[in-house]
Amino acid sequence: MGILYFITIILFAANILLIYLLIIKIRKEKEIRKEAIEKSRLVLEGKIKEQLAPFLPGFEFNPTDARFIGSPIDFIVFEGAAENNIKKLVFLEIKSGKSKMTKKENQIKKIIERGKVEFKELRI
């Protein structure tokens, strides 16, 4: 058993290790792809629910009063608009599943809570 035999064994073991690592890599890529597809599906599902929210059970406002904005806040509700008697404005963010408010959505919430909201008219 010479050096050639020893080198052959090492190369054989190295090939087996490379094949094993390649199999792990392929499995991981499949897992990542599957997770990405699931996340994409959940995001799309959430966007559909946002649009349909005024017509789903649990929506506490008159759907006619709600205006979809989409970003950075989902709706502005002009409460009472259907009766031509707007009593208040509600900035409404729709969430589904485990989704949480984004940094920008939280900033908007705090600005509204502090009363840092104003109305301006722009004439052109």
N, C-alpha and C positions, 0 to 999 in steps of 0.2 A: 504494500500500500504506500504509494508514493505521494508526492506533492500534487500530482495531477488528480488523483482520486480525492484528496482533501479539497482541492479547488472545485471539483465537480460537485461535491456534496454542498459546499457553501453556495455555489451558483444555483443549485436546485432549491435549497432552502430560501434563498433570496427571491427566486421566482415564485415560490409558494407564498411568501410574505407579500409580494407585490400583487398577486392575484387576490389575496385576502383583503388587502387595503383597497383595491379596485372595487371589490364587491361591497365593502362598507361604504365607499364613496357613492356608488350607484344607489344603494339603499337610502342613504342620507339625502341625495338629490331628489329621489322619489318622495320622501317624507316632506322635504321643503316645498316641492311643487304642490303636494296635496294640501299642506297648510296654507300656502298662498292662494290656492283655488278656494278653500273654505273661507278664508278671510275676505276674499273678493266677493264671494257669495253673500256673506253676512253684511258687508258694506252696501251692496246692491239692494239687499232685502231691506236694510234700514232706510235707504233713500226712497224706496217705493212706499214704505210705511209712512215716512215723513209727508209725502205728497197726499197720501190717503187719510192721514190722521183726522182731518175734520169730519170724515164720514165713518169713522170707526167708533165703536162703543167706548165710552170714557172721555170723549172730547167734550169739555164742559162749556164750550162756546157755540154760538150759532155759526155754522160753517160759512154762511154768507158774509159774516163779519171778518173772516180770516183771509189774509193775503199772504200767499207763499212768497218768501224772499229767497230762501235756500241757503244763502251764505252772506254774512257770518251767522245770522240767526234764521231759523226756519220760517217763522211766521210773525207778522204783526197783526194782532187782533184789534179791530176797531169796534169795541163792544158797544152794541146798540145801533150800528150802522144800518142794519136791515130795517130798523124802524125810524131811520133818519133822526136818531137821537143818540149821538155818540157820547157815552158816559166816561169811558177811559180807554187808554191804549195798553195793550199787553204784548210784551215781547215774549214770544213763545219758542222754546227750543224743544224739539222732539227727540227722545232717546229710546232705543230699544235694546233688549238683551242686556249685555254687560257694558255697553258703551258709556263713556264718561264725557263730561263737558271738556272742550278743548281750552287751552290757555286763553285764546281770543274770546271764546264764549264766556268764560269766567270774568274776563276784564269787562266785557259789555255788561254783565250782570252787576258788577260792583259799581260801574259808572251810573247805571240806572238807579241802583239803591242809594247812591250818594246824591241823586237829583241833578247830576251833571248832564241834563238833557235839555235841549232847546229847540225852538221852532224858528226857521228862517224862511223868508220868501226871496226868491231870485227872479228878478224881472229881466227878460232878454228881448 
